[in-house]
Amino acid sequence: MPILIKEYTWAESSSHLYITVPLKGANPKKADVYVNDLYAKINFPPYFFELDLKAPVHSSAAIATIGNGCAKLELPKQEHEVWTSVAYIADSPEALKARREEADARFRQRAEDARQAKVRDRSAEEQLLVQKQIEVEQAERAHVAQLKEAEKQKAEADVQSWVKEANQQNRKQNDAVRGDHQKNIKLPEIFDVDEGYISDTHTKEPGAKPISIPKSNVPNAAEANEANSDDEEGLDMESIRAKVRSQLAPRTIPPPRASNAEITIKFTSRGLIPTKTARESEDAKWHTRIKAMQDDHVRKTNPTADDDRTFEETNPMFLKDKGNGFYKAGNYEAAVNAYTAALESDPANLPCLSNRAACHLQLNAHDQCIADCEAALALLSKEEEMIVEQMIEDNAVEMRRKARVKLLVRMGTASVRSNDKKAGLDAYRRASSLDPRNDTLRKDVTVLEQSARCST
């Protein structure tokens, strides 16, 4: 409960009111000041000061100064006059309470109006900034468009100029070629075609004997045109004309195919083997899995009436992922069921066998764990035999070695826990021989050997 203090000093002028309140040793950093137009209070724990003002003041322009052991308030008056007294004396506590509530409501309304005005000003400022940004972007786009248009016009002008120069050069070359032909080909004047005599008007003289020239020596119009065309810029005009005629010829659209037409497509069959290249080392694994799935083909092709499982419930990959999720969550029994369902569809699924063995080990089902490990090791041996038979490169040696080490360790652990220490020691020795750099395996083998000696 705060302690209400009434000690304060005040002074005034016609325009301002000055109030000083002692802090009585309180921490000035914790002082809280509230002033509205008719009420002022200062909270400085454990003390509390409040004062109902005689006349209204401008609370928005009030100044509070805290320091030197006191709190000072400088309050501008709304009306410039001398009060002679600072405190307001109410007729009743209810009237005083109503006066305070009205003043507080006006203060809150002014604060809300100021907040909304600030929001409006900020929104207007943001809109102005957005509008300016839009104008800047529009100006940049217009500038870029002008540059593009100028570049386009320049390129078009260069192309037109180049075409014009090329045409003029072609015309000059053609005129030069035609002039050379006209100079080289001089047709004599024919006077008497019926008798086959020709003569030059400049050399014809009275009494001169005409000269007889075979008609085959006179080039006809077709031969002259061919000679002219062959010399025209060294081009093969006949091939060009043939190409133009073929392009201008109407295209014939083939008739539509019959609706019952058959299209035969032949592929190189590889059975169920993956078609990717450089996968020879994987073929043996696929052969093994395909053989195991074909052995179970009867059950799949002849489903019973009560087999209403969905595709996901029979998909080995989906079931393996479900089992992995159960294993990570610690639900080993559910994981065993998922791996078992996957193995029913794909008995040669090595990861499912290995993971189910791990689940059996967690459930202390040691015999089942050993059986799954032995089945997985047999699958690895089948893959190796298939690779040797097909004489292909084996790129999965390291993967199978690591898988064998993992399976042998699980099998040895299950054997030891089922009190078959001899079988467990044998499994650990095989695992250590496959991974001789594993210090943990060597230590486990040493411990098992000491235990076997002590038991004997």
VMD Tcl script that draws the C-alpha trace (Angstrom):
set ca {
  {0.00 0.00 0.00}
  {1.67 3.28 -1.11}
  {2.15 6.08 1.43}
  {0.28 9.23 0.43}
  {2.27 12.41 1.03}
  {0.92 15.93 0.98}
  {4.13 17.93 1.35}
  {4.76 20.08 -1.70}
  {5.53 23.68 -2.65}
  {4.14 25.64 -5.54}
  {4.54 28.90 -7.35}
  {2.77 30.50 -10.26}
  {2.77 33.18 -12.87}
  {-0.05 34.32 -15.08}
  {0.90 31.68 -17.66}
  {2.55 28.78 -15.74}
  {2.21 26.78 -12.53}
  {5.28 25.31 -10.79}
  {4.97 22.40 -8.31}
  {7.86 20.84 -6.33}
  {7.45 17.51 -4.49}
  {10.23 16.03 -2.25}
  {11.13 12.40 -3.04}
  {11.97 11.54 0.58}
  {14.98 9.42 -0.38}
  {13.12 7.31 -2.99}
  {14.87 6.10 -6.11}
  {14.29 8.80 -8.79}
  {14.64 6.19 -11.58}
  {11.44 4.52 -10.40}
  {9.38 7.72 -10.34}
  {6.30 7.78 -12.61}
  {4.50 11.04 -13.50}
  {0.95 11.40 -14.88}
  {-0.65 14.77 -15.72}
  {-3.95 15.60 -17.44}
  {-5.69 18.94 -17.73}
  {-7.15 18.84 -14.15}
  {-5.12 16.23 -12.26}
  {-1.46 15.44 -11.53}
  {0.12 12.50 -9.72}
  {3.64 11.25 -9.02}
  {4.30 7.65 -7.98}
  {7.75 7.02 -6.42}
  {7.56 3.82 -4.32}
  {6.79 3.57 -1.54}
  {5.34 7.09 -1.74}
  {2.47 8.51 -3.78}
  {1.49 12.14 -4.49}
  {-1.66 13.44 -6.19}
  {-3.19 16.88 -6.68}
  {-6.48 18.07 -8.20}
  {-5.75 21.33 -10.00}
  {-7.98 24.33 -9.57}
  {-8.15 25.20 -13.29}
  {-7.23 23.37 -16.50}
  {-3.69 23.26 -17.85}
  {-2.12 22.14 -21.12}
  {-1.04 18.62 -20.22}
  {0.54 18.00 -23.65}
  {3.03 20.84 -22.97}
  {3.77 19.90 -19.37}
  {7.43 19.42 -18.33}
  {8.55 17.08 -15.50}
  {12.06 17.23 -14.03}
  {13.21 14.61 -11.50}
  {16.50 14.99 -9.66}
  {18.29 16.48 -6.66}
  {15.86 14.75 -4.30}
  {12.68 16.27 -5.70}
  {10.27 16.17 -8.66}
  {9.37 19.43 -10.37}
  {6.35 20.00 -12.62}
  {6.03 22.97 -15.00}
  {2.40 23.21 -16.18}
  {1.26 25.82 -18.75}
  {-2.15 27.31 -17.90}
  {-4.95 27.26 -20.46}
  {-6.07 30.74 -19.36}
  {-3.55 33.34 -18.36}
  {-4.63 34.39 -14.88}
  {-3.44 34.17 -11.30}
  {-5.11 31.36 -9.27}
  {-4.09 32.38 -5.72}
  {-4.62 28.71 -4.75}
  {-3.59 25.54 -6.55}
  {-5.81 22.77 -5.12}
  {-9.39 22.12 -6.18}
  {-11.90 21.64 -3.35}
  {-14.84 19.41 -4.30}
  {-18.28 19.39 -2.76}
  {-18.25 15.60 -2.34}
  {-16.03 12.62 -3.06}
  {-18.43 11.55 -5.85}
  {-18.07 14.92 -7.58}
  {-14.29 14.75 -7.25}
  {-14.28 11.22 -8.70}
  {-16.48 12.27 -11.63}
  {-14.23 15.27 -12.30}
  {-11.16 13.03 -12.37}
  {-12.83 10.49 -14.68}
  {-13.88 13.19 -17.15}
  {-10.36 14.63 -17.18}
  {-8.85 11.17 -17.65}
  {-11.29 10.42 -20.52}
  {-10.28 13.67 -22.24}
  {-6.60 12.77 -21.76}
  {-7.11 9.30 -23.24}
  {-9.11 10.70 -26.15}
  {-6.36 13.19 -26.93}
  {-3.78 10.42 -26.75}
  {-5.86 8.26 -29.12}
  {-6.34 11.20 -31.51}
  {-2.59 11.81 -31.48}
  {-1.90 8.12 -32.11}
  {-4.34 8.01 -35.05}
  {-2.89 11.22 -36.46}
  {0.57 9.68 -36.21}
  {-0.67 6.58 -37.99}
  {-2.25 8.70 -40.72}
  {0.92 10.73 -41.12}
  {2.99 7.54 -41.33}
  {0.59 6.03 -43.88}
  {0.66 9.21 -45.95}
  {4.45 9.24 -45.78}
  {4.62 5.60 -46.89}
  {2.21 6.29 -49.76}
  {4.31 9.26 -50.78}
  {7.46 7.13 -50.73}
  {5.73 4.41 -52.77}
  {4.50 6.99 -55.28}
  {8.00 8.43 -55.60}
  {9.43 4.92 -56.06}
  {6.84 4.22 -58.76}
  {7.72 7.45 -60.52}
  {11.42 6.62 -60.36}
  {10.81 3.12 -61.77}
  {8.58 4.52 -64.51}
  {11.25 7.03 -65.44}
  {13.87 4.27 -65.52}
  {11.65 2.07 -67.70}
  {10.98 4.97 -70.04}
  {14.71 5.67 -70.28}
  {15.43 2.00 -71.00}
  {12.65 1.96 -73.62}
  {14.14 5.03 -75.29}
  {17.56 3.42 -75.35}
  {16.11 0.22 -76.84}
  {14.18 2.16 -79.47}
  {17.25 4.18 -80.40}
  {19.32 1.00 -80.64}
  {16.59 -0.64 -82.73}
  {16.42 2.30 -85.14}
  {20.19 2.36 -85.43}
  {20.28 -1.39 -86.15}
  {17.51 -1.07 -88.76}
  {19.33 1.82 -90.42}
  {22.56 -0.19 -90.51}
  {20.76 -3.18 -92.03}
  {19.05 -1.03 -94.65}
  {22.34 0.65 -95.51}
  {24.07 -2.72 -95.80}
  {21.26 -4.10 -98.01}
  {21.42 -1.02 -100.23}
  {25.19 -1.28 -100.63}
  {24.94 -5.00 -101.33}
  {22.29 -4.42 -104.02}
  {24.37 -1.71 -105.65}
  {27.44 -3.93 -105.63}
  {25.46 -6.81 -107.15}
  {24.09 -4.56 -109.87}
  {27.60 -3.30 -110.69}
  {28.90 -6.86 -110.89}
  {25.99 -7.93 -113.10}
  {26.48 -4.95 -115.40}
  {30.20 -5.71 -115.62}
  {29.50 -9.36 -116.49}
  {26.93 -8.42 -119.14}
  {29.33 -5.86 -120.63}
  {32.07 -8.49 -120.90}
  {29.69 -10.90 -122.64}
  {28.56 -8.25 -125.07}
  {32.18 -7.47 -125.91}
  {33.15 -11.13 -126.33}
  {30.08 -12.18 -128.38}
  {29.95 -10.42 -131.81}
  {27.12 -11.69 -133.99}
  {27.67 -11.10 -137.72}
  {24.95 -9.50 -139.80}
  {22.96 -12.03 -141.80}
  {21.97 -10.81 -145.30}
  {20.93 -13.94 -147.07}
  {19.84 -16.64 -144.72}
  {18.42 -18.88 -147.46}
  {21.78 -19.31 -149.15}
  {23.76 -19.41 -145.90}
  {26.07 -16.45 -146.69}
  {27.02 -13.79 -144.16}
  {28.95 -10.59 -144.65}
  {30.04 -7.53 -142.73}
  {28.58 -4.29 -144.01}
  {31.88 -2.53 -143.43}
  {33.86 -5.06 -145.44}
  {31.42 -5.72 -148.24}
  {32.75 -4.51 -151.56}
  {31.32 -4.73 -155.09}
  {32.45 -7.85 -156.88}
  {33.72 -9.45 -153.63}
  {33.10 -13.13 -153.28}
  {30.92 -14.04 -150.27}
  {32.28 -16.46 -147.62}
  {30.29 -19.55 -146.75}
  {30.18 -20.43 -142.98}
  {28.35 -23.43 -141.55}
  {25.31 -22.55 -139.52}
  {26.49 -24.68 -136.59}
  {29.20 -22.12 -135.83}
  {26.64 -19.41 -135.06}
  {25.48 -19.55 -131.46}
  {21.73 -19.52 -130.99}
  {19.84 -17.60 -128.30}
  {19.61 -20.54 -125.86}
  {23.36 -21.14 -125.98}
  {24.02 -17.45 -125.38}
  {21.70 -17.41 -122.38}
  {23.37 -20.53 -120.94}
  {26.81 -18.97 -121.31}
  {25.59 -15.78 -119.64}
  {23.93 -17.64 -116.79}
  {26.98 -19.89 -116.15}
  {29.21 -16.87 -115.69}
  {26.85 -14.97 -113.39}
  {28.86 -14.72 -110.15}
  {29.83 -18.40 -110.36}
  {26.43 -19.57 -109.00}
  {24.67 -22.85 -109.81}
  {21.44 -21.25 -110.96}
  {19.81 -24.52 -111.96}
  {20.13 -25.95 -108.45}
  {18.80 -22.70 -106.99}
  {15.80 -22.73 -109.34}
  {15.11 -26.39 -108.49}
  {15.22 -25.60 -104.77}
  {12.81 -22.67 -105.19}
  {10.43 -24.82 -107.25}
  {10.47 -27.52 -104.56}
  {9.68 -24.95 -101.86}
  {6.84 -23.43 -103.86}
  {5.34 -26.78 -104.78}
  {2.12 -27.60 -102.88}
  {2.60 -30.00 -99.98}
  {0.66 -33.22 -99.94}
  {-0.73 -34.18 -96.55}
  {-0.80 -37.94 -95.92}
  {-4.19 -39.50 -95.23}
  {-5.11 -40.07 -91.56}
  {-4.31 -43.42 -90.02}
  {-7.07 -45.89 -89.44}
  {-8.43 -46.05 -85.90}
  {-7.64 -49.76 -85.65}
  {-4.11 -49.50 -87.06}
  {-1.36 -51.35 -85.20}
  {2.11 -49.92 -84.58}
  {4.84 -52.41 -83.78}
  {7.67 -51.22 -81.51}
  {10.61 -53.49 -80.71}
  {12.99 -53.07 -77.79}
  {16.00 -55.02 -76.62}
  {14.65 -57.06 -73.75}
  {16.63 -57.34 -70.53}
  {13.90 -58.98 -68.50}
  {13.47 -57.29 -65.14}
  {17.06 -56.09 -64.96}
  {17.62 -52.30 -64.54}
  {18.33 -50.64 -67.89}
  {20.91 -48.13 -66.69}
  {24.41 -48.50 -68.00}
  {27.35 -49.48 -65.78}
  {25.04 -51.50 -63.51}
  {26.51 -54.94 -64.14}
  {27.51 -55.35 -60.51}
  {23.89 -54.80 -59.51}
  {22.51 -57.39 -61.93}
  {23.38 -60.30 -59.65}
  {21.49 -58.73 -56.79}
  {18.46 -58.21 -59.01}
  {18.64 -61.78 -60.29}
  {18.56 -63.06 -56.72}
  {15.64 -60.87 -55.74}
  {13.71 -61.66 -58.92}
  {14.15 -65.39 -58.32}
  {12.83 -65.05 -54.77}
  {9.86 -62.98 -55.93}
  {9.04 -65.46 -58.69}
  {8.95 -68.23 -56.09}
  {6.27 -66.25 -54.28}
  {4.37 -65.48 -57.50}
  {1.59 -67.99 -56.86}
  {0.34 -66.16 -53.80}
  {0.37 -62.81 -55.58}
  {-1.35 -63.96 -58.76}
  {-4.00 -65.92 -56.83}
  {-5.04 -63.63 -53.97}
  {-7.55 -64.94 -51.48}
  {-10.94 -63.35 -51.05}
  {-10.11 -61.97 -47.61}
  {-6.90 -60.26 -48.78}
  {-8.09 -56.61 -48.84}
  {-4.70 -54.96 -48.29}
  {-3.96 -51.72 -50.12}
  {-1.04 -51.14 -52.47}
  {0.97 -49.42 -49.71}
  {0.43 -52.40 -47.41}
  {2.05 -54.69 -49.98}
  {4.80 -52.33 -51.19}
  {8.16 -53.47 -49.69}
  {9.76 -50.02 -49.86}
  {6.78 -48.38 -48.13}
  {6.72 -51.06 -45.43}
  {10.48 -50.77 -44.88}
  {10.16 -47.01 -44.35}
  {7.31 -47.60 -41.90}
  {9.44 -50.11 -40.02}
  {12.33 -47.65 -39.84}
  {10.00 -45.05 -38.37}
  {8.71 -47.48 -35.73}
  {12.28 -48.50 -34.85}
  {13.39 -44.89 -34.34}
  {10.33 -44.32 -32.14}
  {11.21 -47.36 -30.00}
  {8.14 -49.37 -31.09}
  {10.09 -52.53 -31.91}
  {7.08 -54.86 -32.12}
  {5.40 -52.66 -34.74}
  {8.72 -52.45 -36.61}
  {8.94 -56.27 -36.65}
  {5.42 -56.48 -38.13}
  {6.26 -53.92 -40.84}
  {9.52 -55.67 -41.81}
  {7.74 -59.05 -41.83}
  {5.05 -57.71 -44.19}
  {7.76 -56.31 -46.48}
  {9.58 -59.67 -46.53}
  {6.35 -61.45 -47.48}
  {6.32 -59.37 -50.68}
  {10.12 -59.37 -51.18}
  {11.81 -62.26 -49.32}
  {15.25 -61.21 -50.62}
  {15.11 -57.72 -49.10}
  {18.41 -57.65 -47.22}
  {17.83 -54.35 -45.32}
  {14.50 -55.62 -43.97}
  {16.11 -58.86 -42.73}
  {18.96 -56.96 -41.05}
  {16.62 -54.40 -39.46}
  {14.21 -57.09 -38.21}
  {17.16 -58.87 -36.59}
  {18.00 -55.63 -34.75}
  {14.38 -55.39 -33.53}
  {14.44 -59.01 -32.31}
  {17.64 -58.24 -30.43}
  {15.96 -55.28 -28.72}
  {12.99 -57.52 -27.79}
  {15.32 -60.26 -26.45}
  {13.99 -62.66 -29.13}
  {17.45 -64.16 -29.56}
  {16.54 -67.20 -31.67}
  {14.61 -65.05 -34.18}
  {17.51 -62.58 -34.32}
  {20.00 -65.38 -35.09}
  {17.68 -66.81 -37.78}
  {17.33 -63.45 -39.54}
  {21.09 -62.86 -39.43}
  {21.78 -66.31 -40.93}
  {19.20 -65.68 -43.70}
  {20.78 -62.31 -44.49}
  {24.28 -63.84 -44.62}
  {22.96 -66.52 -47.00}
  {21.58 -63.81 -49.31}
  {24.99 -62.11 -49.40}
  {26.62 -65.43 -50.32}
  {24.09 -65.96 -53.15}
  {24.89 -62.54 -54.58}
  {28.60 -63.34 -54.61}
  {28.00 -66.71 -56.29}
  {25.88 -65.03 -58.99}
  {28.62 -62.46 -59.64}
  {31.24 -65.20 -59.97}
  {29.03 -67.20 -62.36}
  {28.42 -64.21 -64.63}
  {32.08 -63.11 -64.48}
  {31.28 -59.42 -64.05}
  {33.05 -56.72 -62.10}
  {32.06 -56.62 -58.42}
  {31.69 -53.05 -57.14}
  {29.85 -53.91 -53.90}
  {32.56 -55.81 -52.02}
  {32.98 -53.17 -49.32}
  {29.21 -52.82 -48.85}
  {28.81 -56.57 -48.30}
  {31.78 -56.65 -45.91}
  {30.24 -53.99 -43.69}
  {26.86 -55.75 -43.82}
  {28.48 -59.05 -42.78}
  {30.27 -57.39 -39.83}
  {27.01 -55.86 -38.63}
  {25.07 -59.15 -38.97}
  {27.78 -61.21 -37.23}
  {27.93 -58.78 -34.30}
  {24.15 -58.98 -33.85}
  {24.21 -62.75 -34.14}
  {27.08 -63.02 -31.62}
  {25.32 -60.68 -29.17}
  {22.12 -62.73 -29.40}
  {24.08 -65.96 -28.86}
  {25.89 -64.60 -25.80}
  {22.63 -63.33 -24.28}
  {21.08 -66.78 -24.82}
  {24.04 -68.32 -22.88}
  {25.61 -69.83 -26.02}
  {29.00 -68.18 -25.46}
  {30.83 -70.52 -27.85}
  {28.64 -69.55 -30.81}
  {28.84 -65.91 -29.77}
  {32.65 -66.03 -29.60}
  {32.77 -67.66 -33.03}
  {30.54 -64.93 -34.53}
  {32.63 -62.15 -32.96}
  {35.85 -63.73 -34.24}
  {34.45 -63.83 -37.78}
  {33.37 -60.19 -37.49}
  {36.80 -59.16 -36.17}
  {38.54 -60.98 -39.02}
  {36.43 -58.98 -41.50}
  {37.16 -55.69 -39.69}
  {40.63 -56.09 -38.12}
  {41.05 -52.35 -37.42}
  {38.02 -52.23 -35.13}
  {39.43 -51.95 -31.60}
  {36.02 -52.44 -30.01}
  {35.58 -55.81 -31.71}
  {39.05 -56.94 -30.60}
  {38.28 -56.01 -26.99}
  {34.95 -57.87 -27.14}
  {36.70 -60.98 -28.50}
  {39.27 -60.79 -25.68}
  {36.55 -60.49 -23.03}
  {34.63 -63.45 -24.49}
  {37.79 -65.59 -24.66}
  {38.58 -64.84 -20.99}
  {35.00 -65.67 -20.06}
  {35.20 -68.97 -21.96}
  {38.46 -69.92 -20.17}
  {37.01 -69.11 -16.79}
  {33.90 -71.19 -17.47}
  {36.01 -74.21 -18.38}
}
mol new
graphics top color blue
foreach p $ca { graphics top sphere $p radius 0.5 }
foreach p [lrange $ca 0 end-1] q [lrange $ca 1 end] { graphics top cylinder $p $q radius 0.2 }
display resetview
